Amino acid sequence: KELKHGGVFQPLAVNHQLLSRASESADFPLRQMERLLGNISFGILEQRNAFQQAMRVVQAKVPNIGPLLAEQLFNKTAPFRTASDNLLQYVCGKRAEVIAER
């Protein structure tokens, strides 16, 4: 329930002029897939925020670890950051495909 949200992460409404061309029952599975991918996107972003907040706490308690954290986790070329960015890009790309299909 903590991943419930609104706005850009909810399925888009189908244009009413296009809806007459396709049945609502045919749209339902795509709408559900779009909702799922929106939830996953939101979850990835929330996880990233929570992780960054936790690392700030660690850095506050162990100040000399800051440069190492920045290098290993937050740098745009760090493996962790690259993997996180790639996953987010993949999920957003799949959601875009579903939106185009709808």
Biopython code that builds the backbone (N, CA, C, O; Angstrom):
import numpy as np
from Bio.PDB.StructureBuilder import StructureBuilder

atoms = [
    (1, "LYS", "N", (0.805, -1.197, 0.000)),
    (1, "LYS", "CA", (0.000, 0.000, 0.000)),
    (1, "LYS", "C", (0.847, 1.260, 0.000)),
    (1, "LYS", "O", (0.375, 2.319, -0.415)),
    (2, "GLU", "N", (2.089, 1.168, 0.457)),
    (2, "GLU", "CA", (2.947, 2.345, 0.474)),
    (2, "GLU", "C", (3.339, 2.789, -0.930)),
    (2, "GLU", "O", (3.776, 3.923, -1.123)),
    (3, "LEU", "N", (3.188, 1.918, -1.893)),
    (3, "LEU", "CA", (3.537, 2.288, -3.264)),
    (3, "LEU", "C", (2.347, 2.850, -4.035)),
    (3, "LEU", "O", (2.455, 3.121, -5.231)),
    (4, "LYS", "N", (1.210, 3.025, -3.356)),
    (4, "LYS", "CA", (0.069, 3.649, -4.038)),
    (4, "LYS", "C", (0.360, 5.126, -4.215)),
    (4, "LYS", "O", (0.882, 5.779, -3.311)),
    (5, "HIS", "N", (0.027, 5.636, -5.356)),
    (5, "HIS", "CA", (0.372, 7.001, -5.706)),
    (5, "HIS", "C", (-0.524, 7.466, -6.852)),
    (5, "HIS", "O", (-1.354, 6.703, -7.348)),
    (6, "GLY", "N", (-0.360, 8.671, -7.254)),
    (6, "GLY", "CA", (-1.173, 9.208, -8.336)),
    (6, "GLY", "C", (-0.298, 9.882, -9.368)),
    (6, "GLY", "O", (0.900, 9.618, -9.475)),
    (7, "GLY", "N", (-0.920, 10.743, -10.112)),
    (7, "GLY", "CA", (-0.178, 11.539, -11.081)),
    (7, "GLY", "C", (0.397, 10.740, -12.224)),
    (7, "GLY", "O", (-0.285, 9.911, -12.826)),
    (8, "VAL", "N", (1.643, 10.994, -12.514)),
    (8, "VAL", "CA", (2.273, 10.425, -13.711)),
    (8, "VAL", "C", (2.428, 8.915, -13.649)),
    (8, "VAL", "O", (2.717, 8.288, -14.669)),
    (9, "PHE", "N", (2.244, 8.318, -12.483)),
    (9, "PHE", "CA", (2.428, 6.879, -12.357)),
    (9, "PHE", "C", (1.131, 6.095, -12.564)),
    (9, "PHE", "O", (1.150, 4.864, -12.548)),
    (10, "GLN", "N", (0.018, 6.783, -12.756)),
    (10, "GLN", "CA", (-1.262, 6.132, -13.021)),
    (10, "GLN", "C", (-1.424, 5.921, -14.526)),
    (10, "GLN", "O", (-0.839, 6.659, -15.319)),
    (11, "PRO", "N", (-2.211, 4.923, -14.926)),
    (11, "PRO", "CA", (-2.440, 4.723, -16.360)),
    (11, "PRO", "C", (-3.078, 5.955, -16.995)),
    (11, "PRO", "O", (-3.921, 6.621, -16.393)),
    (12, "LEU", "N", (-2.665, 6.233, -18.201)),
    (12, "LEU", "CA", (-3.230, 7.362, -18.933)),
    (12, "LEU", "C", (-4.656, 7.039, -19.372)),
    (12, "LEU", "O", (-4.981, 5.883, -19.643)),
    (13, "ALA", "N", (-5.483, 8.041, -19.440)),
    (13, "ALA", "CA", (-6.841, 7.865, -19.957)),
    (13, "ALA", "C", (-6.771, 7.783, -21.478)),
    (13, "ALA", "O", (-6.030, 8.529, -22.118)),
    (14, "VAL", "N", (-7.541, 6.881, -22.038)),
    (14, "VAL", "CA", (-7.577, 6.723, -23.489)),
    (14, "VAL", "C", (-8.437, 7.836, -24.076)),
    (14, "VAL", "O", (-9.491, 8.172, -23.534)),
    (15, "ASN", "N", (-7.985, 8.394, -25.168)),
    (15, "ASN", "CA", (-8.741, 9.417, -25.884)),
    (15, "ASN", "C", (-10.118, 8.852, -26.221)),
    (15, "ASN", "O", (-10.217, 7.779, -26.816)),
    (16, "HIS", "N", (-11.180, 9.566, -25.848)),
    (16, "HIS", "CA", (-12.538, 9.049, -26.058)),
    (16, "HIS", "C", (-12.846, 8.792, -27.535)),
    (16, "HIS", "O", (-13.676, 7.936, -27.843)),
    (17, "GLN", "N", (-12.205, 9.503, -28.441)),
    (17, "GLN", "CA", (-12.423, 9.267, -29.870)),
    (17, "GLN", "C", (-11.791, 7.949, -30.307)),
    (17, "GLN", "O", (-12.294, 7.283, -31.211)),
    (18, "LEU", "N", (-10.693, 7.580, -29.665)),
    (18, "LEU", "CA", (-10.038, 6.318, -30.005)),
    (18, "LEU", "C", (-10.679, 5.141, -29.290)),
    (18, "LEU", "O", (-10.630, 4.013, -29.781)),
    (19, "LEU", "N", (-11.278, 5.392, -28.139)),
    (19, "LEU", "CA", (-11.872, 4.318, -27.357)),
    (19, "LEU", "C", (-13.001, 3.630, -28.113)),
    (19, "LEU", "O", (-13.240, 2.439, -27.920)),
    (20, "SER", "N", (-13.693, 4.366, -28.967)),
    (20, "SER", "CA", (-14.779, 3.760, -29.733)),
    (20, "SER", "C", (-14.255, 2.737, -30.736)),
    (20, "SER", "O", (-15.008, 1.874, -31.187)),
    (21, "ARG", "N", (-12.985, 2.821, -31.086)),
    (21, "ARG", "CA", (-12.400, 1.883, -32.058)),
    (21, "ARG", "C", (-11.974, 0.575, -31.401)),
    (21, "ARG", "O", (-11.893, -0.460, -32.062)),
    (22, "ALA", "N", (-11.708, 0.623, -30.121)),
    (22, "ALA", "CA", (-11.276, -0.578, -29.406)),
    (22, "ALA", "C", (-12.180, -0.768, -28.197)),
    (22, "ALA", "O", (-12.628, 0.198, -27.580)),
    (23, "SER", "N", (-12.433, -2.001, -27.876)),
    (23, "SER", "CA", (-13.306, -2.269, -26.737)),
    (23, "SER", "C", (-12.561, -2.030, -25.429)),
    (23, "SER", "O", (-11.336, -2.127, -25.360)),
    (24, "GLU", "N", (-13.334, -1.715, -24.397)),
    (24, "GLU", "CA", (-12.725, -1.513, -23.084)),
    (24, "GLU", "C", (-12.129, -2.810, -22.562)),
    (24, "GLU", "O", (-11.131, -2.785, -21.842)),
    (25, "SER", "N", (-12.730, -3.951, -22.915)),
    (25, "SER", "CA", (-12.195, -5.229, -22.445)),
    (25, "SER", "C", (-10.833, -5.519, -23.067)),
    (25, "SER", "O", (-9.990, -6.156, -22.435)),
    (26, "ALA", "N", (-10.609, -5.064, -24.290)),
    (26, "ALA", "CA", (-9.299, -5.246, -24.925)),
    (26, "ALA", "C", (-8.271, -4.313, -24.306)),
    (26, "ALA", "O", (-7.082, -4.631, -24.269)),
    (27, "ASP", "N", (-8.721, -3.166, -23.821)),
    (27, "ASP", "CA", (-7.827, -2.180, -23.218)),
    (27, "ASP", "C", (-7.431, -2.561, -21.790)),
    (27, "ASP", "O", (-6.370, -2.158, -21.314)),
    (28, "PHE", "N", (-8.277, -3.334, -21.106)),
    (28, "PHE", "CA", (-8.057, -3.624, -19.686)),
    (28, "PHE", "C", (-6.692, -4.254, -19.390)),
    (28, "PHE", "O", (-5.996, -3.769, -18.498)),
    (29, "PRO", "N", (-6.275, -5.321, -20.104)),
    (29, "PRO", "CA", (-4.958, -5.912, -19.790)),
    (29, "PRO", "C", (-3.805, -4.928, -19.996)),
    (29, "PRO", "O", (-2.848, -4.916, -19.221)),
    (30, "LEU", "N", (-3.897, -4.109, -21.035)),
    (30, "LEU", "CA", (-2.841, -3.121, -21.276)),
    (30, "LEU", "C", (-2.841, -2.054, -20.187)),
    (30, "LEU", "O", (-1.782, -1.593, -19.761)),
    (31, "ARG", "N", (-4.026, -1.668, -19.743)),
    (31, "ARG", "CA", (-4.135, -0.690, -18.658)),
    (31, "ARG", "C", (-3.518, -1.252, -17.376)),
    (31, "ARG", "O", (-2.809, -0.547, -16.658)),
    (32, "GLN", "N", (-3.793, -2.520, -17.101)),
    (32, "GLN", "CA", (-3.225, -3.150, -15.904)),
    (32, "GLN", "C", (-1.699, -3.248, -16.014)),
    (32, "GLN", "O", (-0.990, -3.035, -15.031)),
    (33, "MET", "N", (-1.202, -3.569, -17.202)),
    (33, "MET", "CA", (0.245, -3.643, -17.409)),
    (33, "MET", "C", (0.866, -2.262, -17.234)),
    (33, "MET", "O", (1.928, -2.128, -16.627)),
    (34, "GLU", "N", (0.208, -1.244, -17.761)),
    (34, "GLU", "CA", (0.710, 0.118, -17.599)),
    (34, "GLU", "C", (0.742, 0.501, -16.119)),
    (34, "GLU", "O", (1.692, 1.135, -15.659)),
    (35, "ARG", "N", (-0.302, 0.113, -15.372)),
    (35, "ARG", "CA", (-0.348, 0.390, -13.933)),
    (35, "ARG", "C", (0.808, -0.323, -13.212)),
    (35, "ARG", "O", (1.465, 0.264, -12.353)),
    (36, "LEU", "N", (1.043, -1.575, -13.565)),
    (36, "LEU", "CA", (2.131, -2.343, -12.961)),
    (36, "LEU", "C", (3.480, -1.683, -13.224)),
    (36, "LEU", "O", (4.281, -1.515, -12.305)),
    (37, "LEU", "N", (3.728, -1.314, -14.464)),
    (37, "LEU", "CA", (5.005, -0.690, -14.810)),
    (37, "LEU", "C", (5.144, 0.687, -14.163)),
    (37, "LEU", "O", (6.249, 1.089, -13.799)),
    (38, "GLY", "N", (4.043, 1.406, -14.017)),
    (38, "GLY", "CA", (4.072, 2.679, -13.299)),
    (38, "GLY", "C", (4.431, 2.476, -11.837)),
    (38, "GLY", "O", (5.209, 3.245, -11.272)),
    (39, "ASN", "N", (3.860, 1.431, -11.213)),
    (39, "ASN", "CA", (4.182, 1.119, -9.818)),
    (39, "ASN", "C", (5.645, 0.729, -9.658)),
    (39, "ASN", "O", (6.295, 1.134, -8.694)),
    (40, "ILE", "N", (6.161, -0.050, -10.591)),
    (40, "ILE", "CA", (7.569, -0.445, -10.521)),
    (40, "ILE", "C", (8.468, 0.781, -10.681)),
    (40, "ILE", "O", (9.456, 0.921, -9.960)),
    (41, "SER", "N", (8.137, 1.660, -11.609)),
    (41, "SER", "CA", (8.918, 2.899, -11.784)),
    (41, "SER", "C", (8.927, 3.713, -10.497)),
    (41, "SER", "O", (9.976, 4.176, -10.050)),
    (42, "PHE", "N", (7.753, 3.881, -9.911)),
    (42, "PHE", "CA", (7.644, 4.626, -8.657)),
    (42, "PHE", "C", (8.465, 3.942, -7.562)),
    (42, "PHE", "O", (9.161, 4.610, -6.797)),
    (43, "GLY", "N", (8.381, 2.615, -7.488)),
    (43, "GLY", "CA", (9.130, 1.870, -6.478)),
    (43, "GLY", "C", (10.633, 2.025, -6.628)),
    (43, "GLY", "O", (11.345, 2.165, -5.633)),
    (44, "ILE", "N", (11.118, 2.000, -7.849)),
    (44, "ILE", "CA", (12.555, 2.179, -8.089)),
    (44, "ILE", "C", (12.994, 3.562, -7.625)),
    (44, "ILE", "O", (14.032, 3.703, -6.978)),
    (45, "LEU", "N", (12.208, 4.579, -7.953)),
    (45, "LEU", "CA", (12.553, 5.943, -7.533)),
    (45, "LEU", "C", (12.485, 6.094, -6.015)),
    (45, "LEU", "O", (13.341, 6.748, -5.420)),
    (46, "GLU", "N", (11.477, 5.496, -5.386)),
    (46, "GLU", "CA", (11.369, 5.551, -3.921)),
    (46, "GLU", "C", (12.527, 4.814, -3.261)),
    (46, "GLU", "O", (13.074, 5.282, -2.262)),
    (47, "GLN", "N", (12.904, 3.663, -3.816)),
    (47, "GLN", "CA", (14.032, 2.905, -3.281)),
    (47, "GLN", "C", (15.311, 3.722, -3.390)),
    (47, "GLN", "O", (16.117, 3.744, -2.460)),
    (48, "ARG", "N", (15.497, 4.384, -4.505)),
    (48, "ARG", "CA", (16.685, 5.216, -4.700)),
    (48, "ARG", "C", (16.724, 6.347, -3.668)),
    (48, "ARG", "O", (17.774, 6.624, -3.090)),
    (49, "ASN", "N", (15.582, 6.997, -3.439)),
    (49, "ASN", "CA", (15.525, 8.070, -2.446)),
    (49, "ASN", "C", (15.817, 7.559, -1.042)),
    (49, "ASN", "O", (16.571, 8.184, -0.297)),
    (50, "ALA", "N", (15.226, 6.426, -0.679)),
    (50, "ALA", "CA", (15.455, 5.854, 0.648)),
    (50, "ALA", "C", (16.926, 5.473, 0.827)),
    (50, "ALA", "O", (17.503, 5.677, 1.895)),
    (51, "PHE", "N", (17.514, 4.926, -0.215)),
    (51, "PHE", "CA", (18.925, 4.545, -0.152)),
    (51, "PHE", "C", (19.806, 5.775, 0.041)),
    (51, "PHE", "O", (20.728, 5.760, 0.856)),
    (52, "GLN", "N", (19.525, 6.835, -0.705)),
    (52, "GLN", "CA", (20.319, 8.058, -0.573)),
    (52, "GLN", "C", (20.173, 8.665, 0.814)),
    (52, "GLN", "O", (21.149, 9.165, 1.374)),
    (53, "GLN", "N", (18.975, 8.630, 1.373)),
    (53, "GLN", "CA", (18.777, 9.142, 2.729)),
    (53, "GLN", "C", (19.551, 8.312, 3.745)),
    (53, "GLN", "O", (20.154, 8.861, 4.667)),
    (54, "ALA", "N", (19.535, 7.000, 3.582)),
    (54, "ALA", "CA", (20.284, 6.128, 4.487)),
    (54, "ALA", "C", (21.782, 6.395, 4.379)),
    (54, "ALA", "O", (22.486, 6.390, 5.389)),
    (55, "MET", "N", (22.267, 6.625, 3.183)),
    (55, "MET", "CA", (23.697, 6.902, 3.009)),
    (55, "MET", "C", (24.081, 8.252, 3.611)),
    (55, "MET", "O", (25.207, 8.421, 4.080)),
    (56, "ARG", "N", (23.166, 9.207, 3.603)),
    (56, "ARG", "CA", (23.438, 10.495, 4.261)),
    (56, "ARG", "C", (23.591, 10.309, 5.770)),
    (56, "ARG", "O", (24.439, 10.945, 6.396)),
    (57, "VAL", "N", (22.772, 9.441, 6.345)),
    (57, "VAL", "CA", (22.880, 9.141, 7.777)),
    (57, "VAL", "C", (24.227, 8.491, 8.067)),
    (57, "VAL", "O", (24.903, 8.860, 9.027)),
    (58, "VAL", "N", (24.618, 7.525, 7.239)),
    (58, "VAL", "CA", (25.921, 6.868, 7.412)),
    (58, "VAL", "C", (27.036, 7.895, 7.295)),
    (58, "VAL", "O", (27.966, 7.895, 8.102)),
    (59, "GLN", "N", (26.952, 8.755, 6.314)),
    (59, "GLN", "CA", (27.989, 9.769, 6.113)),
    (59, "GLN", "C", (28.048, 10.735, 7.296)),
    (59, "GLN", "O", (29.133, 11.185, 7.667)),
    (60, "ALA", "N", (26.911, 11.058, 7.886)),
    (60, "ALA", "CA", (26.900, 11.951, 9.047)),
    (60, "ALA", "C", (27.572, 11.294, 10.251)),
    (60, "ALA", "O", (28.214, 11.973, 11.053)),
    (61, "LYS", "N", (27.427, 9.986, 10.376)),
    (61, "LYS", "CA", (28.018, 9.264, 11.510)),
    (61, "LYS", "C", (29.481, 8.918, 11.268)),
    (61, "LYS", "O", (30.264, 8.803, 12.211)),
    (62, "VAL", "N", (29.847, 8.752, 9.995)),
    (62, "VAL", "CA", (31.228, 8.425, 9.632)),
    (62, "VAL", "C", (31.646, 9.399, 8.523)),
    (62, "VAL", "O", (31.641, 9.036, 7.347)),
    (63, "PRO", "N", (32.007, 10.633, 8.895)),
    (63, "PRO", "CA", (32.250, 11.682, 7.892)),
    (63, "PRO", "C", (33.315, 11.354, 6.847)),
    (63, "PRO", "O", (33.182, 11.761, 5.693)),
    (64, "ASN", "N", (34.357, 10.637, 7.221)),
    (64, "ASN", "CA", (35.423, 10.376, 6.253)),
    (64, "ASN", "C", (35.046, 9.326, 5.204)),
    (64, "ASN", "O", (35.839, 9.039, 4.308)),
    (65, "ILE", "N", (33.849, 8.755, 5.308)),
    (65, "ILE", "CA", (33.413, 7.777, 4.310)),
    (65, "ILE", "C", (32.748, 8.455, 3.104)),
    (65, "ILE", "O", (32.495, 7.805, 2.090)),
    (66, "GLY", "N", (32.468, 9.748, 3.211)),
    (66, "GLY", "CA", (31.773, 10.492, 2.158)),
    (66, "GLY", "C", (32.356, 10.332, 0.768)),
    (66, "GLY", "O", (31.624, 9.985, -0.159)),
    (67, "PRO", "N", (33.659, 10.574, 0.587)),
    (67, "PRO", "CA", (34.227, 10.434, -0.760)),
    (67, "PRO", "C", (34.098, 9.012, -1.326)),
    (67, "PRO", "O", (33.874, 8.837, -2.524)),
    (68, "LEU", "N", (34.239, 8.011, -0.468)),
    (68, "LEU", "CA", (34.109, 6.626, -0.927)),
    (68, "LEU", "C", (32.668, 6.334, -1.364)),
    (68, "LEU", "O", (32.447, 5.692, -2.391)),
    (69, "LEU", "N", (31.695, 6.805, -0.586)),
    (69, "LEU", "CA", (30.293, 6.619, -0.971)),
    (69, "LEU", "C", (30.002, 7.293, -2.305)),
    (69, "LEU", "O", (29.359, 6.717, -3.183)),
    (70, "ALA", "N", (30.479, 8.503, -2.436)),
    (70, "ALA", "CA", (30.251, 9.241, -3.683)),
    (70, "ALA", "C", (30.849, 8.502, -4.872)),
    (70, "ALA", "O", (30.227, 8.403, -5.930)),
    (71, "GLU", "N", (32.045, 7.993, -4.692)),
    (71, "GLU", "CA", (32.735, 7.299, -5.789)),
    (71, "GLU", "C", (32.071, 5.971, -6.131)),
    (71, "GLU", "O", (31.876, 5.662, -7.307)),
    (72, "GLN", "N", (31.727, 5.195, -5.135)),
    (72, "GLN", "CA", (31.240, 3.836, -5.356)),
    (72, "GLN", "C", (29.735, 3.725, -5.610)),
    (72, "GLN", "O", (29.280, 2.767, -6.235)),
    (73, "LEU", "N", (28.963, 4.699, -5.129)),
    (73, "LEU", "CA", (27.514, 4.553, -5.215)),
    (73, "LEU", "C", (26.806, 5.662, -5.981)),
    (73, "LEU", "O", (25.854, 5.393, -6.714)),
    (74, "PHE", "N", (27.249, 6.886, -5.826)),
    (74, "PHE", "CA", (26.491, 8.009, -6.370)),
    (74, "PHE", "C", (27.055, 8.570, -7.663)),
    (74, "PHE", "O", (26.355, 9.284, -8.381)),
    (75, "ASN", "N", (28.296, 8.265, -7.971)),
    (75, "ASN", "CA", (28.910, 8.729, -9.210)),
    (75, "ASN", "C", (28.138, 8.139, -10.390)),
    (75, "ASN", "O", (27.740, 6.975, -10.345)),
    (76, "LYS", "N", (27.924, 8.923, -11.435)),
    (76, "LYS", "CA", (27.138, 8.441, -12.585)),
    (76, "LYS", "C", (27.753, 7.228, -13.269)),
    (76, "LYS", "O", (27.054, 6.500, -13.973)),
    (77, "THR", "N", (29.049, 6.996, -13.075)),
    (77, "THR", "CA", (29.697, 5.841, -13.700)),
    (77, "THR", "C", (29.853, 4.671, -12.734)),
    (77, "THR", "O", (30.391, 3.631, -13.113)),
    (78, "ALA", "N", (29.395, 4.820, -11.498)),
    (78, "ALA", "CA", (29.486, 3.729, -10.524)),
    (78, "ALA", "C", (28.569, 2.583, -10.952)),
    (78, "ALA", "O", (27.464, 2.833, -11.434)),
    (79, "PRO", "N", (29.005, 1.336, -10.787)),
    (79, "PRO", "CA", (28.181, 0.195, -11.204)),
    (79, "PRO", "C", (26.777, 0.200, -10.585)),
    (79, "PRO", "O", (25.802, -0.125, -11.262)),
    (80, "PHE", "N", (26.673, 0.564, -9.309)),
    (80, "PHE", "CA", (25.353, 0.605, -8.669)),
    (80, "PHE", "C", (24.444, 1.610, -9.362)),
    (80, "PHE", "O", (23.297, 1.301, -9.684)),
    (81, "ARG", "N", (24.954, 2.800, -9.587)),
    (81, "ARG", "CA", (24.153, 3.858, -10.223)),
    (81, "ARG", "C", (23.793, 3.467, -11.649)),
    (81, "ARG", "O", (22.667, 3.694, -12.090)),
    (82, "THR", "N", (24.743, 2.881, -12.372)),
    (82, "THR", "CA", (24.487, 2.453, -13.747)),
    (82, "THR", "C", (23.386, 1.399, -13.788)),
    (82, "THR", "O", (22.482, 1.475, -14.620)),
    (83, "ALA", "N", (23.461, 0.410, -12.888)),
    (83, "ALA", "CA", (22.442, -0.642, -12.851)),
    (83, "ALA", "C", (21.069, -0.065, -12.514)),
    (83, "ALA", "O", (20.067, -0.442, -13.122)),
    (84, "SER", "N", (21.024, 0.838, -11.556)),
    (84, "SER", "CA", (19.762, 1.467, -11.171)),
    (84, "SER", "C", (19.177, 2.281, -12.326)),
    (84, "SER", "O", (17.985, 2.189, -12.615)),
    (85, "ASP", "N", (20.013, 3.068, -12.973)),
    (85, "ASP", "CA", (19.558, 3.866, -14.116)),
    (85, "ASP", "C", (19.075, 2.979, -15.259)),
    (85, "ASP", "O", (18.057, 3.271, -15.887)),
    (86, "ASN", "N", (19.805, 1.893, -15.530)),
    (86, "ASN", "CA", (19.421, 0.985, -16.612)),
    (86, "ASN", "C", (18.077, 0.322, -16.334)),
    (86, "ASN", "O", (17.250, 0.189, -17.236)),
    (87, "LEU", "N", (17.857, -0.096, -15.083)),
    (87, "LEU", "CA", (16.585, -0.714, -14.720)),
    (87, "LEU", "C", (15.437, 0.275, -14.878)),
    (87, "LEU", "O", (14.387, -0.066, -15.423)),
    (88, "LEU", "N", (15.636, 1.480, -14.408)),
    (88, "LEU", "CA", (14.598, 2.502, -14.530)),
    (88, "LEU", "C", (14.307, 2.809, -16.002)),
    (88, "LEU", "O", (13.148, 2.950, -16.393)),
    (89, "GLN", "N", (15.344, 2.911, -16.801)),
    (89, "GLN", "CA", (15.161, 3.186, -18.231)),
    (89, "GLN", "C", (14.415, 2.037, -18.912)),
    (89, "GLN", "O", (13.558, 2.279, -19.762)),
    (90, "TYR", "N", (14.727, 0.799, -18.553)),
    (90, "TYR", "CA", (14.060, -0.363, -19.137)),
    (90, "TYR", "C", (12.564, -0.358, -18.806)),
    (90, "TYR", "O", (11.719, -0.538, -19.683)),
    (91, "VAL", "N", (12.256, -0.149, -17.526)),
    (91, "VAL", "CA", (10.856, -0.157, -17.099)),
    (91, "VAL", "C", (10.084, 0.979, -17.767)),
    (91, "VAL", "O", (8.959, 0.780, -18.227)),
    (92, "CYS", "N", (10.681, 2.160, -17.819)),
    (92, "CYS", "CA", (10.014, 3.295, -18.474)),
    (92, "CYS", "C", (9.822, 3.032, -19.965)),
    (92, "CYS", "O", (8.800, 3.416, -20.536)),
    (93, "GLY", "N", (10.793, 2.384, -20.595)),
    (93, "GLY", "CA", (10.672, 2.040, -22.009)),
    (93, "GLY", "C", (9.549, 1.051, -22.260)),
    (93, "GLY", "O", (8.799, 1.192, -23.225)),
    (94, "LYS", "N", (9.429, 0.048, -21.395)),
    (94, "LYS", "CA", (8.347, -0.931, -21.537)),
    (94, "LYS", "C", (6.991, -0.267, -21.320)),
    (94, "LYS", "O", (6.018, -0.577, -22.008)),
    (95, "ARG", "N", (6.939, 0.650, -20.358)),
    (95, "ARG", "CA", (5.679, 1.371, -20.128)),
    (95, "ARG", "C", (5.323, 2.197, -21.366)),
    (95, "ARG", "O", (4.156, 2.255, -21.754)),
    (96, "ALA", "N", (6.300, 2.826, -21.977)),
    (96, "ALA", "CA", (6.051, 3.605, -23.195)),
    (96, "ALA", "C", (5.513, 2.706, -24.310)),
    (96, "ALA", "O", (4.638, 3.119, -25.072)),
    (97, "GLU", "N", (6.030, 1.483, -24.407)),
    (97, "GLU", "CA", (5.533, 0.539, -25.411)),
    (97, "GLU", "C", (4.068, 0.193, -25.153)),
    (97, "GLU", "O", (3.266, 0.121, -26.084)),
    (98, "VAL", "N", (3.724, -0.021, -23.879)),
    (98, "VAL", "CA", (2.339, -0.342, -23.530)),
    (98, "VAL", "C", (1.430, 0.844, -23.838)),
    (98, "VAL", "O", (0.328, 0.666, -24.358)),
    (99, "ILE", "N", (1.889, 2.044, -23.521)),
    (99, "ILE", "CA", (1.095, 3.242, -23.813)),
    (99, "ILE", "C", (0.866, 3.362, -25.317)),
    (99, "ILE", "O", (-0.241, 3.684, -25.751)),
    (100, "ALA", "N", (1.889, 3.108, -26.107)),
    (100, "ALA", "CA", (1.751, 3.171, -27.565)),
    (100, "ALA", "C", (0.774, 2.105, -28.070)),
    (100, "ALA", "O", (0.013, 2.353, -29.005)),
    (101, "GLU", "N", (0.796, 0.937, -27.460)),
    (101, "GLU", "CA", (-0.107, -0.151, -27.848)),
    (101, "GLU", "C", (-1.564, 0.199, -27.535)),
    (101, "GLU", "O", (-2.474, -0.121, -28.300)),
    (102, "ARG", "N", (-1.759, 0.859, -26.401)),
    (102, "ARG", "CA", (-3.127, 1.244, -26.005)),
    (102, "ARG", "C", (-3.678, 2.242, -26.996)),
    (102, "ARG", "O", (-4.814, 2.695, -26.849)),
]
sb = StructureBuilder()
sb.init_structure("model")
sb.init_model(0)
sb.init_chain("A")
sb.init_seg("    ")
for serial, (resi, resn, name, xyz) in enumerate(atoms, 1):
    if name == "N":
        sb.init_residue(resn, " ", resi, " ")
    sb.init_atom(name, np.array(xyz, "f"), 0.0, 1.0, " ", f" {name:<3s}", serial, name[0])
structure = sb.get_structure()
